């Protein structure tokens, strides 16, 4: 279910747009002391209802800090990562989302009984009325069950572009979610023959349909990194995370590595570690992905799930269960065909050759390029199912169309 296409579904009705990351941005955070510490501070003594002296209820400001919320989580200066639970639960088809209080577990502090401390929104946040979250300058008040602090004040300083979630009812498994990242400009994938980094691999000829994106350090993301994209509308038919939250639009690989000599990528999708929940009972997925010599497709490998109980779950095999090709394969085939049609001393005519797609020479060039790619992939042991994806792309080019949905 997590990777293979779900049953055919039919949309029945549309519900209001909500937002996946309404708190993303920077916040000024002010911590308030609890009453038990006021014996060491100056406080006003008043009479309570019984005529006894009592300490007046006062807020004591102790310190301030700034936090940057990204994908509903933030890091404190201590280095601990805090995950915000927006408290959303989806209703049935045509029903509004059910909302409970937004909260956040404190990861490195435990109660005497072994439980975790937490903070819960008291006021200033209504995600049913303001689905995109508070504006800049608005104040959110949290209460905590920690003995040292009874109130935390968040003042919004910046508001990042939210990721919208268009909710709509489906006949299959009730109400699902379509996630569309409005804060990121999508670009058509490009092909990198020399390295894994910079390539995108897709299944079902759709970018964002659990596609694998390998970002090079030259893409402006720092070190090489990778993620799975669930940004295509078709992902709406897949279930929510086990805590009721929508599946994030982009899920990063952690503890990743790439063996260049053997063209083997290894990495983990850590649902519990990163999102503090499982997906369909799985806490993590461990990947081994092996590519062909020109990064045209995934030749072999597997994904092994670890369940929430720590046992081995489902295993998906590349080349059988999972069939992925390079999202820029159309570009690769067309460019090779264009170059085949040119004389070595007439490379300036490449644009003219590209648009002469109706000529017999162009058709034969595409056929020859496709035959060469197919022969090489067969020699490298690529499965029939994956080869069928490659052939589908080549057939589309011959018919004068691009078969791939680039999510643009």
Beta strands, then each sheet from edge to edge (+ up, - down):
strand 1: 11-19
strand 2: 25-33
strand 3: 45-47
strand 4: 53-55
strand 5: 60-69
strand 6: 73-75
strand 7: 81-85
strand 8: 88-89
strand 9: 98-99
strand 10: 103-110
strand 11: 116-123
strand 12: 139-144
strand 13: 149-156
strand 14: 163-170
strand 15: 175-181
strand 16: 200-202
strand 17: 211-215
strand 18: 225-229
strand 19: 250-252
strand 20: 254-259
strand 21: 264-269
strand 22: 282-291
strand 23: 298-307
strand 24: 312-317
strand 25: 325-326
sheet 1: 1+ 14- 15+
sheet 2: 5+ 2- 13+ 12- 11+ 10- 7+ 6-
sheet 3: 3+ 4-
sheet 4: 8+ 9-
sheet 5: 19+ 18- 17+ 16- 25+
sheet 6: 20+ 21- 22+ 23- 24+
end
